[in-house]
């Protein structure tokens, strides 16, 4: 059932003015509304409702040239600078795959979208922001100085919806699915795991056994999934930087997964956050949200795929880390890095 906010759009705009240094997500939480509802309250005040259909959106993104792509969940934010080239449309899943912007999108989740203009000390900041039916952010595209701002007015006009209401009705947020497993099927799980030829077959396997990712990891045990302590994720980033080992980082939510492939160089800790602050790539990860970590090995036609995967206390997937296996040295370097993490941060059966 869709519901509107308990406070008026006028009251939301007044709160935005009063707390203009707060991030939208934090202010929305403080007001007891979704971020999407906070943005919608400003429609007609620098914000325009636009279509959330992927094909016209991604055509517009490509016209903007170099931009920043941002995807987040409750515990992690990934930002990549690049161009939206090589978009591939799909009914159930769409892709953008190029050297800098690498995305997997699930169109059914893209419910609301807005073109946003905000004045700041540095001038007008422009972005396109997409939300799910609960009003939670799915994906954002931020224009940069190097973007083609001359296209902005025409793009917004082309994408603009007839409905320009400043009230956004949202659905109840879907709860995170906790670990789902069946210890009685452990032998079947391991036997089928041995037959995997591609990492994408794994989720089909868990669905067939009426499990999910985390539930399967808890049951499978060594050598399939080896539990490590939460501190292993921070160590992974530092060690990948120090050893100049290229890695893949997957961060996503219900509607979008964004991927970084390459090195991580500048690792900076700020309170509970561990950050990667590199040219063209930022990562912000809440260390205190990590509850479980597994080093996982799955079979593929090109050899074993080894990942390190972090989950929150509710069982939600925060981030996944893989090696870049384009050559033997890259595969060997990643395997050695994960092996040393297991030695140093094994959680055993804890």
N, C-alpha and C positions, 0 to 999 in steps of 0.2 A: 504493500500500500504506500502510495506517495504522500509525503507530508511537506508542508511549507514551514518556514521558520516561525518561532514564537515571538520574534521581535520584527519590527517593520524594516523595510529597506532604508528608510530615512534614519532609523536608529543605528543600523549597521554602518551607514556612511558616516554618521557622526562619530561612531567608535573608531572607524578607520582614520578619521582626521585627528582624533584625540591621541591615538596610539600609532602615529605614522612611522615609528621606527621599528615596530613589530613586523615580523614576517607574516604574510597572509595566513599561512597554515597555523601559526601560533595564536594569532588573533582569533581565528575561527574557533579554535579549541577553547579559548578563553570565553567566547560568546556562546558556546554550546551549539554551534552550527557547523556545517561542512565548509570546506574551502570553496567549493563550487558555489554555494549559496552566498558566501562573502563576495565573490567576484560578480555574481549575477546582480547583487544589490546595487552595483555601480553601472549597470547598463544605462546608456544615455549620458554617462559622465566619463567619457573616455573609453568605454567598453561597449563592444557590439557583439550580439549573439550571431554566431555563424554556424554553418552546417558542420556536423560531426562525421559526415561520410568521408571515408578515407581517400577515395580516388580524387575528388576535387581538392581536398586538403593537401595531399602530397604533391599534387601538381603545383599548388601555390607555394609550398615549402621549397620546391626546386627553383621556382622563379626568384626566390629571395637570395639565392647565392649562399655565401658562407654564413652560417648561423651556429648557435649553440643548441644542441639537443639535450634535453634533461628528462630523466626517468627516475622515479623514486618509489620506495615503499616506506613503511614506518621507521625503518632502521638504517636505511642506506640510500644515498643519492649518487647517481652517476651523471656526469656532464661531458659531452664530447663536442668539439668544434669541427665543422665540416660542411659538406653540401649534401642535400637529399637527392643523390643521383642513384639510378638503378632501382627504382621502385617497382615492385612486382605485386599486383593486386591478387587477392584470393578471397573466396567467400568466407572461409573459416579462419584463415591466417594470411597475412600480407607481410612482405619483406622490404627492407631497404638494405642493400649489401654493397658497401664500397669500403675503401681503405680506412675511412675515418668514421662514417656513420653506419652502424650495423644494428638493425632493429628487427624484432619480430612483433607484429601487431595482431590483435584479436578483435576484429571489427565489432562483434556483438557487444563488447564492453564499452565502446566509444559512444557515450550518450549525449554529452553536452560540450559545446566548444565556444570559445570567446576570443575575439581579437582585442588585445589590451594595450592601451597607451597610458603611460604614467609619466608625469613631469618629475624631474629630479634635478639636483644641483648640476648634474652632468648633461642635462638636456632631456628630451623625451625618450623614454625607454619603451620599446614595442615588443610584444610577444603574442603568440597564439597558444592558448591553454585548453587542454581537453580533460574532461572529467567523466567518471562513470556514473551510473544511475543513483549512487549514494552520495554523489558530489565529491568524491575523492579524486585527486589528480591521477591521471593516466600517463600523460606525456605533455611536455611543454617545449616550445621552440622560441628561443630568445634571439632577437636580432642584435647584431654587433655593428661596430663602426664600419666594418668591411662588407656588411650586407647591402643588398640593393633596396634602399629605402624608397626609391622612386616608384617601386612597384606596389608599395603598401596600400595606398588609397584604392587603386583599382582592384587589388586582391580582396580587400575587405568588402568592397561593394559587390563583387562577384559572389562572395561566399555568404553574404548577409542574409539572414532569415527574415521572413515577414514578421514573426513573433519577436518583439523586442521588449518583452516583459522583464521587470527587474526582480521578479519573484521566481525562485527555482524550487519546484517540488522535487523531493528526493525520496528514493526507496530506502528501506532499512538496510544497513550495511551487512553484507554477508559475513558471518563469523569465520575466523580462520579454522580450517580443518586440522584438528590435532592429529598426532601420530595414530595411524590406523594399520594394525597388523594382526596376524594370526599365527601364534607360535606353533600351532599344530601343522601349519603348512610350511614350516621352515625348510624341510628337506626338498619339497617341491620347488620352493623359491630358489634354493641354491642350484638345483639341477637345471632349472630353466635359465637361471642367470648364466650358467656355463655355456649356454647355447647362443647367447647374444652375439650379434654380428654388427650391431650399430647401437650407439647410445640412445637413439630415439626409440628403440624397441623397449627400453626399460619401463617407461610409463605404461605402455600397453600391457606389459607383464604384470605390473602392480595392479592395474585395473582388473585384469583377468582373475587375479587372486584376491580381489576385494581388499587390497591394501593401498597405502600411499607411499610416497618416497621415504619419509622419515620412519614410518612404521616398518618398512622393509629393511632399512639400514639397521634399526635396532635388533631385528630378528636374525638377519643374515650372518652378522659377526665376521671375524677374520676368516679368509683373506679378502672378503668382498667389501666390507665396511668396517674400518678401524676407528674407534672413538678417540678423539683428542680433546684436550682442554680448550676453553674459549680463547686463552692467550695465544694459541697457535695461529690464529688469523693475523693478529698484529705482527707476530714473528715472521709469518709468510711474506707480508708486504716488505718488511725491512730486509729480509734475506734475498728476496727477488731483486730489490733495488741494489743491494751490495754486490750481488753476484752478476748483475746485469742480465738476469734471466727474463726473457719475454714471457708474458702470461696472458691468459684470457680471463676477463672478469665479466660475469653475467649478473645483472641487477634488474629485477622486474617487479611487476604487480600483475593484477588480473588481466590487464589489457595490453601491456607492452613489456618487452624485454629489451634492454639495451646492453651492448657488448663492447668492451674495450679489448683490443688485441695489440700487444706490443709491450714495451718496457714500462716499469713504474720507477720513477727516479727520486722525486722529492717527497719524502714521507714525513708528515708533520702531525704531532699530537696536540690536540687542543681540548682540554677537559676530558669528557667522556668520548670524544671523537678521535678516530685515527683517519688521517686525510692523505690523499695523494694529490699534490698540487703541481701538475706538470703542464707544459705548454700544450694546449689542445685537449687536455684530459684532467678532470677533477673527479675525485671519489671522496665521499664523506660517509664514514661508517661508525655507528654507535657501538663501541666496544661493550658497554654495559648491557646491551640488549642481546648479546650472544649467549645462548644457553647450552647449545649442543653443536659440536663440530665433528664431522666424519671425513676421513680420507677414504675415498671410494674408488674401486677399480672395476671397470666394465670392459668387456671384450668388444673389439671392432675388427673390421677387415684389415685395418692398418696396424693392428696391435692393440695393447691395452690402453684405455683412456683413463687416466688417473685424475681425480678431482678432489678438491677440498671444499666442503659445503657447510655453511653456517646457518643455524636455525635459531629462532627466538623462543621464549618460554612458552608461547602458545602453540609452537610447532610450525610456525610460518617460516618459509625459506627466505633468508636475508640476502645471501649472495653465494655464488659458486665461482671457484677458481680452477682453471685448467691450464695445462701447458700448451705451448704453440708447437705443434708436432710436425712442422714442415720439413725438418731434417733430423738426422740422428743425433746431432749435438744438442738440439733444442729438446728433444724427447729425453735424452740422457740427463740433461741439466735439470729438467723439471722433476724427473723421477728421483734424482738424488736429493733435491730440495725437499720434496715431500717425505722421503724416507728419513731424512734427518729430523724433520718436524715430528714424525711419529716416534722417533727415539727420544726426543726431548720433551714432548707434550702428550704422550700417551695417557689416556684417561682409563685405560683398562676396562673393567666392568663397572666403573663408578657411575 
